[in-house]
Amino acid sequence: MEENTREKKTALLVYCTPEEAARIRAAAKRERRTISGFVINSVMTRLAVGERIQKRKEEATEVRDAKH
């Protein structure tokens, strides 16, 4: 395969305890995902939740400020 036709990949190194690693492996297995697939799905889900929480906070602040 030629160099310019290869997919570019990014590595993510996650440090965790052996116990956390075992929990991640078990959860990935339960969900029938690769470990990397499980981790990226978990990260993306938490980012989406965080964004929704932030949006609600901003909306609440706007409502509060509009009342004053």
Buried (B, 14 or more C-beta within 10 A) or exposed (E): EEEEEEEEEEEEEEEEEEEEEEEBEEBBEEEEBEBEEBBEEBEEEEEEEEEEEEEEEEEEEEEEEEEE
